[in-house]
Amino acid sequence: QPICAVGGSGLFLPAFGDAEQEWPNTLRGVLYLLGLLYCFAGVAIIADIFMAAIEKITSKKVTIKDPKLGGKPRTVTVWNGTVANLSLMALGSSAPEILLNVIGIFPTFLSGPLGPSTIVGSAAFNLLMIIAVCVVAIPNGESRSIKYMGVFGVTAFFSVFAYIWLLFMLLLISPDVVEWWEGVLTFVFFWVLVVLAFVADKRGAGPPSYVLDPLNSNEELSDMEFQVREQYGKYKDLTEEQVTCLIHYKFAAPVSKAVRRVSATRDFTGGKLVCTRAKTKFEIGKELNDQLMVEPKPEAIGNDMTYVQLSALNYAVKESAGSVDVVIEAKGKALTRPIQVSYETQDGTALKGSDYTAVKDTVTLGPTKTSEVVKVPIEKGDGQYEGTECFYITLQEPSSDKGFALGKQKKAAIYIIDEDNPGVLCFDKERMEIVPAASAALKVGEQTQWELMINRKNGSSGKVQVRLYTEDAEAVKGKDFEGFDYIVELGPYETTKSVPFKVMPNAGTERTETFRIYMSEATGGATFDPSTDGGAECCVCTVVLKGDEAPRSKVKALVDALKMNEDVLALGHASYVEQFRSAVYVGGSPEAQKDASKIETVCHYVTLPFKIIFATTPPVEYCGGWLCFFVALGYVGIVTCIIGDMAELLGCVWGISESTTAITLVAVGTSLPDTFASMNAAKQDEYADNSIGNVTGSNSVNVFLGLGLPWMICAIFWTFVASCEAGDGFHTRFPAEALQYPTGAFVVKAGSLGFSVAIFTACAITCITTLVVRRVKLGGELGGNRKFAWATTVFFMGLWVVYIVASITNE
């Protein structure tokens, strides 16, 4: 029976059974459409929690013995970024489409049209519509290009190859049947993709560019400042705060895919903000970039007089450069005879003799020489870190009979960027073992106070500041130790600093646990010892809290065997309270609710039932995020089943096929959060990797994992488990295939699916080719000239319309 007829049913719907089947089709169609849209919001909310679990898992750090450092310990992240994006991150962003296929094969081990068509339809929307939106999301005059072409090349190839492989399977190798080896090979391609992308990521294309924080040596920070002043400061006086914001804009590390996705979902459901609405240094720097990159209007200079001026208002020079070139030029009326122009330097924060050599001289300009380069000597550093200093060069006013006047740029600032080394920082220990109740420690109430030392070597000039903070491992802040996060300062020539911290006595049932103390974000030009744990990014000390070695009860031994941490459980219980609190309030808190807009308030209360239900998901503190991962995955599966039933019911009462419903409503609804996430990435990132590369990677994973896994299971079942014979259900349902496979086979009718895949493959090749042409001809895949950007967007959207119309027409 059809799902919308009396006697028909899906996994969960219709909710009121046969009584619902007798309702008017018009009413049912409206209810099913609203229900489908509501479920899209629900699956986006639980996917938000799912992605938070993935972020927790993929950001896990461990301490290893690095052979490059002679076996010394080093703290590293477990997951490679590219591998995370193509595995767990891709699963998180495409979970509804993938689960629609995985769940759809049970219990019959047959493939319906809804799941595979949703995969193809979602791929078409992702590649054509999301990229179309991203192309014009870039501000006018700006462009974005892909930085890591190696990884993009791998994912772009597989994003096309995956669908060509589908055509070969369904139309050429074994028409309308997926044999067991084809299913296995499709799933294996997923791992081939991950490995090749990992290799491309590791090889890269030359040395990595500067990234703020990870590459924070004084030399690199100086170079960052020099680049910013050279690019933005020639015609504009920049404050120290503006320079800092521009450095954040140009060199900050990119935001992860999970953060983009979660932020996009919470924006349109009125959830808790991922980031504060206050402008960050990155955002302020971006605004400054937009303002300062506008070419300055040329000075209106008449032809009645010759004007002499400096070529720029500001110059930047590194302390080690030895000299800086300043250009004096003549503008306006052409010179008919030689003229002499006097200039001299003046102190600012930089002083003559110690920072630069004072100059006072004249240059001669004439009919054949309208500009002259003046070299101003820069003194070498004295080993004292002084920060960026400046002095000035000024043109002298001529007497009335000299035949020229000074232009507006008659005084320029010269910024000297200091390269002195204020020292290398490290902890005196990389590992501390503590017995919390040891009598040698200073008792402070129920806590014990311990001490770690900061050492400063290879220089100690100037004042430096560092951030000190703790990070949980097995030990938990507030239960096993007193966490902290503060700034500590080392004055000029101060070479050591004490870092006190407090530890609570372990509960009797607890085993040996660890936590970490980090030192990062050094200012004043200080760097971190790259040979210690944490490398050039930071310094890490692993604190080991020794457990009670006394004999334990069987219950306590069982707790240890299961690796349960009582403090983590307690923290998780507290997080449960916070989850329900965040679910109830608009924006996640009473404070945010006061500032919420009307639209955010409406969206919040509409989706409130979903938020309260999904707040029962275990917090990410449990089991390193894995418990939240699997429970959230289960919730996604349940909502996906309801979406599948709702889509089938809607198509049935409206008289449209499941394939048409899949490539339109279901594909678009499940892809909307990714649309907003990619659009925000296109606007805010300096490169196009997050907005384009994630699309091609996701489209590949959808086929190899979303179809490869269930098809492999079904093909193996029908080949090695099922036993068919004449007259049974298989022979009755698939008479043509039963002639060639009398004992049974996994049948996937190519039909409209094969045609849809073929049309999409042609559109995908056209789209990727267009992006390559844009990169070569326009300098970037996204943005650029407004006319060309809109032309590209209209073209891509037109391809999507062609795909949809052609696929529906072929039904």
Long-range contacts (C-beta under 8 A, 24 or more apart in sequence): 2-652, 3-645, 3-648, 3-649, 3-652, 4-28, 4-648, 4-649, 4-652, 4-653, 5-652, 8-652, 10-641, 10-644, 10-645, 10-648, 10-649, 11-103, 11-641, 11-644, 11-645, 12-641, 12-642, 12-645, 13-642, 13-645, 13-646, 13-649, 14-649, 25-653, 25-654, 28-649, 28-653, 29-650, 29-653, 29-654, 32-646, 32-649, 32-650, 32-653, 33-650, 35-646, 36-643, 36-646, 36-647, 36-650, 36-665, 36-666, 36-669, 37-669, 38-606, 39-639, 39-642, 39-643, 39-646, 40-643, 40-669, 40-670, 40-672, 41-269, 41-606, 41-607, 41-610, 42-607, 42-610, 42-639, 43-96, 43-636, 43-639, 43-640, 43-643, 43-670, 44-265, 44-269, 44-672, 44-673, 45-265, 45-269, 45-271, 45-607, 45-610, 45-611, 45-614, 46-610, 46-614, 46-617, 46-632, 46-635, 46-636, 46-639, 47-92, 47-93, 47-95, 47-96, 47-261, 47-265, 47-636, 47-673, 48-261, 48-262, 48-265, 48-266, 48-269, 48-271, 49-614, 49-617, 49-628, 49-632, 49-635, 50-92, 50-95, 50-629, 50-632, 50-633, 50-636, 51-89, 51-92, 51-93, 51-258, 51-261, 51-262, 52-258, 52-262, 52-620, 52-628, 53-620, 53-625, 53-626, 53-628, 53-629, 53-632, 54-84, 54-88, 54-89, 54-91, 54-92, 54-258, 54-625, 54-629, 55-256, 55-258, 55-259, 55-262, 55-625, 56-620, 56-624, 56-625, 56-628, 57-88, 57-624, 57-625, 57-626, 57-629, 58-84, 58-88, 58-89, 58-258, 60-624, 60-625, 61-471, 61-516, 63-533, 63-540, 63-542, 69-531, 72-430, 72-531, 72-532, 72-533, 73-430, 73-431, 73-533, 73-542, 74-533, 74-534, 74-535, 75-516, 75-533, 75-534, 75-540, 75-542, 80-198, 80-201, 81-201, 82-151, 82-197, 82-198, 82-200, 82-201, 83-194, 83-197, 83-198, 85-257, 85-694, 85-697, 86-155, 86-193, 86-194, 86-197, 86-697, 86-700, 86-701, 87-194, 87-701, 89-256, 89-257, 89-258, 90-697, 90-698, 90-701, 90-702, 90-705, 91-701, 91-705, 92-258, 92-261, 93-257, 93-261, 93-673, 93-674, 93-694, 93-698, 94-122, 94-670, 94-698, 94-701, 94-702, 94-706, 95-633, 95-636, 95-640, 96-636, 96-639, 96-640, 96-643, 96-670, 97-122, 97-667, 97-670, 97-702, 97-706, 98-702, 98-705, 98-706, 98-709, 99-633, 99-636, 99-637, 99-640, 100-640, 100-643, 100-644, 100-666, 101-706, 101-707, 101-710, 102-706, 102-709, 102-710, 103-637, 103-640, 103-641, 103-644, 104-644, 104-710, 105-710, 105-713, 105-714, 109-713, 109-714, 109-717, 109-718, 109-722, 109-746, 110-714, 110-747, 111-710, 111-711, 111-714, 111-746, 111-747, 111-748, 112-658, 113-657, 113-658, 113-659, 113-662, 113-749, 113-752, 113-753, 114-644, 114-647, 114-648, 114-658, 114-659, 114-661, 114-662, 114-666, 115-644, 115-662, 115-706, 115-710, 116-707, 116-748, 116-753, 117-658, 117-659, 117-662, 117-663, 117-752, 117-753, 117-756, 118-662, 118-663, 118-666, 118-667, 118-670, 119-702, 119-703, 119-706, 119-707, 120-163, 120-663, 120-753, 120-756, 120-757, 120-760, 121-662, 121-663, 121-664, 121-666, 121-667, 121-668, 121-756, 122-666, 122-667, 122-670, 122-671, 122-702, 123-159, 123-163, 123-699, 123-702, 123-703, 123-760, 123-764, 124-663, 124-667, 124-760, 124-763, 124-800, 124-803, 124-804, 125-667, 125-668, 125-671, 125-800, 126-671, 126-674, 126-695, 126-698, 126-699, 127-159, 127-695, 127-696, 127-699, 127-763, 127-764, 127-767, 128-763, 128-767, 128-796, 128-797, 128-799, 128-800, 128-803, 129-671, 129-675, 129-796, 129-797, 129-800, 130-671, 130-674, 130-675, 130-678, 130-679, 130-691, 130-695, 131-678, 131-691, 131-692, 131-695, 131-767, 131-771, 131-796, 132-792, 132-793, 132-794, 132-796, 132-797, 132-800, 133-675, 133-678, 133-679, 133-793, 134-678, 134-679, 134-681, 134-682, 134-688, 134-691, 134-692, 134-782, 135-781, 135-782, 135-783, 135-789, 135-792, 135-793, 135-796, 136-783, 136-789, 136-790, 136-793, 137-679, 137-682, 137-683, 137-782, 138-682, 138-683, 138-782, 138-783, 138-784, 138-789, 139-290, 139-683, 139-783, 140-786, 142-290, 142-783, 142-784, 143-778, 143-779, 143-780, 143-782, 143-783, 143-784, 144-682, 144-685, 144-686, 144-687, 144-688, 144-691, 144-780, 144-781, 144-782, 144-783, 145-687, 145-688, 145-775, 145-779, 145-780, 145-781, 145-782, 146-687, 146-688, 146-689, 146-692, 146-693, 146-775, 146-781, 147-687, 147-688, 147-689, 148-200, 148-201, 148-204, 148-205, 148-689, 148-693, 149-205, 150-200, 150-201, 150-203, 150-204, 150-205, 151-197, 151-200, 151-201, 151-689, 151-693, 152-689, 152-692, 152-693, 152-696, 153-200, 154-193, 154-196, 154-197, 154-200, 155-193, 155-197, 155-693, 155-696, 155-697, 155-700, 156-696, 156-768, 158-189, 158-193, 158-696, 158-700, 158-704, 159-695, 159-696, 159-697, 159-699, 159-700, 159-764, 159-768, 160-761, 160-764, 160-765, 160-768, 161-700, 162-189, 162-699, 162-700, 162-702, 162-703, 162-704, 163-703, 163-757, 163-760, 163-761, 163-764, 164-761, 165-189, 165-703, 166-703, 166-707, 166-754, 166-757, 167-754, 167-757, 167-758, 167-761, 170-748, 170-750, 170-753, 170-754, 170-757, 171-750, 171-754, 175-750, 176-736, 176-737, 176-747, 176-748, 176-749, 176-750, 177-737, 177-740, 177-741, 177-745, 177-746, 177-747, 177-748, 178-711, 178-714, 178-715, 178-746, 178-747, 178-748, 179-715, 179-719, 179-745, 179-746, 180-712, 180-715, 180-716, 180-719, 180-720, 180-746, 182-711, 182-715, 183-708, 183-711, 183-712, 183-713, 183-714, 183-715, 183-716, 183-746, 184-712, 184-715, 184-716, 186-703, 186-704, 186-707, 186-708, 186-711, 186-712, 187-704, 187-705, 187-708, 187-709, 187-711, 187-712, 188-708, 189-704, 189-708, 190-701, 190-704, 190-705, 190-708, 193-700, 193-701, 193-704, 197-697, 210-251, 211-251, 211-252, 211-253, 212-247, 212-248, 212-251, 212-252, 212-253, 213-253, 213-520, 213-521, 213-537, 214-253, 214-536, 214-537, 215-536, 216-521, 216-522, 216-527, 216-528, 216-536, 216-537, 217-527, 217-536, 218-385, 218-419, 218-420, 218-421, 218-422, 218-525, 218-526, 218-527, 219-419, 221-525, 222-318, 222-319, 222-417, 222-418, 222-419, 222-525, 223-318, 224-250, 224-251, 225-316, 225-388, 225-417, 226-316, 226-317, 226-318, 226-417, 229-314, 229-316, 229-415, 229-417, 230-316, 232-288, 232-289, 232-292, 232-293, 233-314, 233-316, 233-415, 234-312, 234-313, 234-314, 234-315, 235-296, 235-312, 235-313, 235-314, 236-292, 236-313, 236-314, 237-313, 237-314, 237-413, 238-314, 240-388, 242-288, 243-388, 244-281, 245-281, 245-282, 245-284, 245-285, 245-288, 246-285, 246-288, 246-289, 247-285, 248-280, 248-281, 248-282, 248-284, 248-285, 249-281, 249-282, 249-284, 249-285, 249-286, 249-288, 249-289, 249-686, 250-285, 250-289, 250-686, 252-282, 254-685, 254-686, 254-687, 254-689, 254-690, 255-681, 255-684, 255-685, 255-690, 257-677, 257-690, 257-694, 260-677, 260-678, 260-680, 260-681, 260-690, 261-673, 261-674, 261-677, 263-677, 263-680, 264-673, 264-674, 264-675, 264-676, 264-677, 264-680, 265-673, 267-676, 268-603, 268-676, 269-603, 269-604, 269-607, 269-611, 270-586, 270-587, 270-596, 270-600, 270-601, 270-602, 270-603, 270-604, 270-605, 270-607, 271-582, 271-587, 271-588, 271-604, 271-611, 272-582, 272-587, 272-588, 272-589, 272-592, 273-587, 273-588, 273-592, 277-595, 282-684, 283-684, 286-684, 299-331, 299-407, 299-408, 299-409, 301-331, 301-332, 301-407, 302-332, 302-333, 303-332, 303-333, 304-332, 304-333, 305-332, 305-333, 305-404, 305-405, 306-330, 306-331, 306-332, 306-333, 306-334, 306-335, 306-339, 306-403, 306-404, 306-405, 307-331, 307-332, 307-404, 307-405, 307-406, 307-407, 308-339, 308-341, 308-365, 308-395, 308-398, 308-404, 308-405, 308-406, 308-407, 309-395, 309-406, 309-407, 309-408, 309-409, 309-410, 310-393, 310-395, 310-409, 310-410, 310-411, 310-412, 311-371, 311-409, 312-409, 312-412, 313-409, 313-412, 313-413, 314-412, 314-413, 314-414, 314-415, 315-412, 315-413, 315-414, 315-415, 316-414, 316-415, 316-417, 317-378, 317-414, 317-415, 317-416, 317-417, 318-416, 318-417, 318-419, 319-378, 319-380, 319-381, 319-416, 319-417, 319-418, 319-419, 319-420, 320-380, 320-381, 320-419, 321-378, 322-377, 322-378, 322-380, 323-375, 323-376, 323-377, 323-378, 324-375, 324-376, 324-378, 324-414, 325-373, 325-374, 325-375, 326-373, 326-374, 326-375, 326-376, 326-393, 326-412, 326-414, 327-371, 327-372, 327-373, 327-374, 328-363, 328-365, 328-371, 328-372, 328-374, 328-395, 329-370, 329-371, 329-372, 330-365, 330-370, 330-371, 330-404, 331-407, 334-367, 335-365, 335-366, 335-367, 335-370, 335-404, 336-367, 337-366, 337-367, 337-403, 338-364, 338-365, 338-366, 339-364, 339-365, 339-366, 339-398, 339-402, 339-403, 339-404, 340-364, 340-402, 341-365, 341-395, 341-396, 341-398, 341-404, 342-395, 342-396, 343-374, 343-393, 343-394, 343-395, 343-396, 344-393, 344-394, 344-396, 345-376, 345-391, 345-392, 345-393, 345-394, 346-391, 346-392, 346-393, 346-394, 347-391, 347-392, 348-389, 348-390, 348-391, 348-392, 348-413, 349-389, 349-390, 349-391, 350-389, 350-390, 350-391, 350-414, 350-416, 351-391, 352-391, 353-379, 354-379, 354-382, 355-379, 355-386, 355-389, 355-391, 355-416, 356-391, 356-414, 356-416, 359-393, 376-414, 378-416, 381-418, 381-419, 381-420, 382-420, 383-420, 383-421, 383-459, 383-461, 384-420, 384-461, 384-462, 385-418, 385-420, 385-421, 385-422, 385-461, 385-462, 385-524, 385-525, 386-418, 386-420, 386-462, 387-418, 387-462, 387-524, 387-525, 388-415, 388-416, 388-417, 388-418, 389-415, 389-416, 389-418, 390-414, 390-415, 390-416, 391-416, 418-525, 420-459, 420-461, 420-462, 420-525, 421-458, 421-459, 421-461, 421-525, 421-527, 422-459, 422-460, 422-461, 422-462, 422-464, 422-524, 422-525, 422-526, 423-456, 423-457, 423-458, 423-459, 423-460, 423-461, 423-464, 423-495, 423-526, 423-527, 424-456, 424-457, 424-458, 424-459, 424-526, 424-527, 424-528, 424-529, 425-454, 425-455, 425-456, 425-464, 425-466, 425-519, 425-522, 425-526, 425-527, 425-528, 425-529, 425-539, 426-454, 426-455, 426-457, 426-528, 426-529, 426-532, 426-539, 427-452, 427-453, 427-454, 427-455, 427-499, 427-517, 427-519, 427-532, 427-539, 427-540, 427-541, 428-452, 428-453, 428-454, 428-455, 429-453, 429-541, 430-532, 430-533, 430-540, 430-541, 430-542, 431-541, 431-542, 431-543, 431-544, 432-541, 432-542, 432-543, 432-544, 433-544, 433-546, 434-503, 434-543, 434-544, 434-545, 434-546, 435-546, 436-480, 436-503, 436-504, 436-505, 436-506, 436-545, 436-546, 437-505, 441-503, 444-502, 446-504, 446-505, 447-482, 447-502, 447-503, 447-504, 448-502, 448-503, 448-504, 448-505, 449-500, 449-501, 449-502, 449-503, 450-500, 450-501, 450-502, 450-503, 451-498, 451-499, 451-500, 451-501, 452-498, 452-499, 452-501, 452-517, 452-541, 453-496, 453-497, 453-498, 453-499, 454-488, 454-490, 454-496, 454-497, 454-498, 454-499, 454-519, 455-495, 455-496, 456-490, 456-494, 456-495, 456-496, 456-497, 456-526, 457-495, 457-529, 460-490, 460-492, 460-493, 460-494, 460-495, 461-492, 461-493, 462-492, 462-524, 462-525, 463-489, 463-490, 463-491, 463-492, 463-524, 464-489, 464-490, 464-522, 464-523, 464-524, 464-525, 464-526, 465-489, 465-490, 465-522, 465-523, 465-524, 466-490, 466-519, 466-520, 466-521, 466-522, 466-523, 466-526, 467-518, 467-519, 467-520, 467-521, 468-499, 468-517, 468-518, 468-519, 469-517, 469-518, 469-520, 470-501, 470-515, 470-516, 470-517, 470-518, 471-515, 471-516, 471-517, 471-518, 472-515, 473-513, 473-514, 473-515, 473-516, 473-542, 474-511, 474-512, 474-513, 474-514, 474-515, 474-565, 474-568, 475-513, 475-514, 475-515, 475-543, 475-545, 475-567, 476-515, 476-565, 476-567, 476-568, 476-570, 476-571, 477-515, 478-567, 478-571, 479-504, 479-566, 479-567, 479-570, 479-571, 480-504, 480-506, 480-510, 480-513, 480-515, 480-545, 480-567, 481-515, 481-543, 481-545, 490-526, 501-543, 503-543, 503-545, 506-545, 506-547, 506-548, 507-566, 507-567, 508-548, 508-556, 509-552, 509-556, 509-559, 509-560, 509-566, 510-547, 510-548, 510-565, 510-566, 510-567, 511-547, 511-560, 512-544, 512-545, 512-546, 512-547, 513-544, 513-545, 513-547, 513-565, 514-542, 514-543, 514-544, 514-545, 515-542, 515-543, 515-545, 516-540, 516-541, 516-542, 516-543, 517-541, 517-543, 568-621, 568-622, 569-622, 571-619, 571-621, 572-618, 572-619, 572-621, 572-622, 575-619, 575-620, 575-621, 576-615, 576-618, 576-619, 578-619, 579-615, 579-617, 579-619, 580-612, 580-615, 582-615, 583-608, 583-611, 583-612, 583-614, 583-615, 584-608, 584-611, 584-612, 643-669, 643-670, 657-752, 657-811, 659-752, 659-753, 659-756, 659-807, 659-811, 660-807, 660-808, 660-811, 663-756, 663-803, 663-804, 663-807, 663-808, 664-804, 674-698, 682-782, 682-783, 688-780, 688-781, 688-782, 691-782, 692-771, 692-781, 692-782, 696-768, 699-764, 711-746, 711-748, 714-746, 715-745, 715-746, 717-746, 718-744, 718-745, 718-746, 719-744, 719-745, 719-746, 752-807, 752-810, 752-811, 755-806, 755-807, 755-810, 756-803, 756-807, 756-810, 759-802, 759-803, 759-806, 759-807, 760-803, 763-799, 763-800, 763-802, 763-803, 766-799, 767-796, 767-799, 770-795, 770-796
